[in-house]
Amino acid sequence: MRREPEFFEEQELALVYIAKKLKDALALEELLTRAEFEYLVEPDRYRGGVIFQTERVGAFFYVTPVEEGRVREFLAANGFQPWDPA
C-alpha cells in the first residue's frame, strides 16, 4: 500500500526501483498494492541516455530494509528489474 513519508517517520528506506515511464510506475504501484507491501513513491531526478546524457524525472520506489529482500524478489518474479546500486 502506498504510504506518505510521515508513515515511515525517521526510518531509513531502501530504494528498490526507479520507474522511468509513467506506465511502469502505475503498473508497479498496482502490483505492490495488491501484494500489500507498504512502499513510498516519490519523483526524483536521474541521469539517462548513453551518448547524450540528460537529467530526467522518474518515480523512485522505496521500502523498509526489513522488506527489501522480499520486495526485490517479488519485483524480479513479476518482470521488473530491481534497482541495482552498483
Backbone as a ProteinNet text record, in pm:
[ID]
protein_1_A
[PRIMARY]
MRREPEFFEEQELALVYIAKKLKDALALEELLTRAEFEYLVEPDRYRGGVIFQTERVGAFFYVTPVEEGRVREFLAANGFQPWDPA
[TERTIARY]
84	0	88.5	52.1	129.2	112.1	222.2	221.5	287.5	253.7	315.7	445.3	537.4	664.8	647.9	545.4	523	498.8	443	414.2	542.2	650.4	776.8	860.4	812.2	878.6	1025.8	1114.9	1258.7	1331.1	1257	1320.1	1400	1512.9	1590.9	1525.3	1494.8	1426.9	1524.7	1494.1	1579.1	1514.4	1591.4	1544.1	1543.8	1428.3	1419	1389.3	1338	1305.7	1294.6	1339.2	1321.2	1241.2	1118.4	1032.9	1062.2	1103.3	1138.6	1020.6	916.1	795.8	674.6	578.4	457.7	384.3	374.4	301.7	368.5	502.4	573.2	545.9	545.3	519	377.9	281	142.9	125.8	189.2	180.3	245.7	359	427.5	348.1	289.1	205.7	90.7	26.2	-84.9	-36.5	76.8	132.4	169.2	239.3	280.5	159.5	60	-59.9	-136.8	-152.6	-222	-149.2	-15.1	64.3	71.9	12.5	5.4	141.9	236.1	362.8	341.3	403.9	399.6	520.4	495.3	602.5	579.8	686.1	682.7	727.1	656.2	698.4	708	822.1	845.8	913.2	881.4	952.8	1092.6	1187.6	1325.5	1395.4	1514.6	1590.7	1694.8	1716.1	1822.2	1883.7	2002.4	2068.4	2043	2000.6	1969.9	2031.8	2042.5	2099.8	2242	2281.8	2416.4	2508.7	2473.3	2557.8	2529.5	2402.9	2362.1	2292.4	2367.2	2308.8	2229.7	2110.6	2025.8	1971.1	1928.3	1865.6	1716.2	1660.4	1519.3	1453.7	1321.8	1247.7	1182.4	1194.3	1133.6	1062.4	994.2	925.8	1016	1061.7	1152.3	1070.7	1084.5	1008.8	1098.9	1050.5	1125.9	1045.1	1116	1054.2	1145.1	1095.1	1178.5	1285.5	1400.8	1507.1	1461.7	1368.6	1317.5	1248.1	1178.5	1103.5	1183.5	1298.8	1373.5	1398	1447.9	1477.6	1354.9	1245.9	1120.3	1066.4	1074.9	1023.6	1109.2	1240.6	1328.4	1297.4	1279.2	1244	1108.7	1014.2	879.9	885.2	962.4	974.6	1030.9	1140.5	1204	1109.6	1034.6	941.1	826.3	802.3	692.1	739.5	863.3	912.3	970.8	994.4	1056.4	1200.2	1292.8	1433.6	1459.4	1481.2	1505.9	1627.8	1624	1735.4	1858.1	1971.4	2098.3	2191.1	2232	2316.7	2456.3	2496.7	2632.9	2653.1
-117.3	0	123.5	216.2	339.9	418.7	466.8	543.5	679.1	771.1	903.4	897.1	990.4	988.1	986.4	1052.2	1058.3	919.6	828.4	694.1	623.3	647.5	579.9	652.2	769	850.4	869.7	828.1	850.7	729.2	628	507.6	538.8	475.1	482	385.3	430.3	345.1	300.2	186.4	129.3	152.1	204.9	224.9	89.8	49.9	-80.3	-70.7	44	53.9	199.9	228.5	360.5	341.1	390.8	382.4	502.7	475.1	582.2	623.7	539.6	569.1	563.8	648.4	654.6	521	454	327.2	222.8	224.1	131.6	165	292.9	335.9	294.9	315.8	280.1	129.5	53.8	-92.8	-143.8	-86.7	-130.2	-91.7	25.3	64.8	-33.8	-71.3	-165.9	-302	-346.2	-475.5	-476.9	-374.1	-366.7	-352.3	-278.7	-260.6	-392.2	-465	-593.3	-693.2	-684	-774.7	-725.8	-609.5	-549.9	-514.1	-474.6	-420.3	-272.7	-223.8	-81.2	-16.4	86.3	149.6	300.1	368.8	512.3	533.3	618.3	653.5	805	850.7	994.6	1025.2	1139.2	1178.7	1226.1	1194.4	1240	1241.5	1295.1	1307.7	1197.1	1153.2	1057.4	1097.4	1046.5	1075.1	960.1	991.5	890	922.1	821.1	837.8	786	737.3	682.9	787.4	834.6	933	1073.2	1108.5	1240.2	1224.4	1233.1	1217.6	1342.4	1317.3	1425.3	1391	1492.6	1471.7	1454.1	1346.4	1314.4	1293.9	1289.5	1266.5	1129	1054.4	922.6	905.1	792.7	758.2	661.6	702.9	623.9	551.3	419.8	335.6	291.5	314.9	282	189.4	101.8	15	13	-43.4	-56	-162.3	-150.5	-250.6	-391.8	-404.5	-535.6	-604.4	-528.3	-582.5	-583.7	-521.8	-502.3	-632.6	-734.2	-860.4	-923.6	-927	-984.6	-905.3	-773.4	-689.2	-706.8	-712.4	-732	-864.7	-969.8	-1099.9	-1093.3	-1025.6	-1009.7	-932.6	-824.9	-746.1	-831.3	-901.6	-984.5	-1093.5	-1154.3	-1260.9	-1208.4	-1076.6	-1016.5	-931.6	-952.7	-887.2	-748.5	-704.5	-575.2	-596.1	-525.2	-535.3	-441.7	-496.1	-408.6	-319.7	-203	-108.9	-169	-156.7	-209	-90.8	-70.6	44.9	37.2	-76.1	-91.8	-26
0	0	0	-82.8	-92.1	37.5	89	213.3	191.2	277.8	277.5	357.9	336	409.4	561.6	612.8	757.4	817.3	739.3	787.5	832	761.7	790.2	895.8	937.8	1039.5	1005.8	1094.9	1075.8	1018.9	974.1	920.4	794.2	781.4	658.6	560.1	440.9	343.2	234.7	174	69	-67.5	-160.2	-296.8	-367.9	-421.5	-487	-636.8	-682.7	-824.6	-865.7	-989.3	-1048.8	-1176.6	-1176.3	-1295.2	-1383.1	-1505.1	-1597.5	-1684.7	-1685.9	-1763.4	-1671	-1698	-1615.9	-1614	-1729.4	-1732.5	-1644.1	-1635.4	-1546.3	-1399.8	-1367.7	-1229.9	-1187.3	-1273.1	-1240.1	-1225.9	-1314.6	-1307	-1178.8	-1141.9	-1020.4	-896	-895.5	-781.9	-763.2	-871.2	-862.2	-810.2	-860.4	-820.2	-672.3	-626.1	-485.7	-393	-435.8	-355	-342.6	-454.1	-449.3	-359.6	-356.4	-272.9	-128	-100.7	32.3	92.1	6	53.8	84.8	188.2	219.4	153.6	75.6	-0.4	-8.8	-42.3	-66.3	-210	-282.6	-418	-424.9	-476.9	-487.3	-620.3	-678.7	-800.6	-763	-848	-826.3	-961.7	-963.6	-1088	-1099.9	-1223.5	-1254.4	-1387.8	-1415.3	-1542.1	-1636.9	-1758.1	-1856.8	-1991	-2073.9	-2206.7	-2212.1	-2328.3	-2344.4	-2405.1	-2521.2	-2589.5	-2537.8	-2534.4	-2486.8	-2352.4	-2246.3	-2114.1	-2077	-2023.7	-1978	-1840.5	-1771.9	-1642.4	-1665.8	-1608.9	-1627.5	-1491.6	-1491.2	-1368	-1376.2	-1267	-1259.8	-1127.1	-1113.4	-988.1	-911.7	-795.1	-712.7	-605.9	-601	-508.1	-393.1	-271.7	-150.6	-60.7	11.2	111.9	234.3	342.4	461.3	436.8	502	485.9	522.3	615.3	655.5	537.7	454.8	341.2	211.1	211	86	9.4	74.3	7	-54.7	20.1	-30.6	-149.3	-139.6	-247.9	-373.2	-357.8	-473.8	-543.3	-467.4	-525.6	-595	-530.9	-586.8	-718.5	-722.6	-845.4	-958.6	-930.4	-1032.6	-1082.6	-992.5	-1030.2	-1114.8	-1108.6	-1184.5	-1301.6	-1344.5	-1466.3	-1449.6	-1326.7	-1301.8	-1256.9	-1317.4	-1278.8	-1161	-1039.1	-923.9	-946.4	-887.3	-898.7	-831.7	-900.8	-851.2	-825.6	-701.6	-670.1	-728.8	-782.5	-835.2	-968.2
[MASK]
++++++++++++++++++++++++++++++++++++++++++++++++++++++++++++++++++++++++++++++++++++++

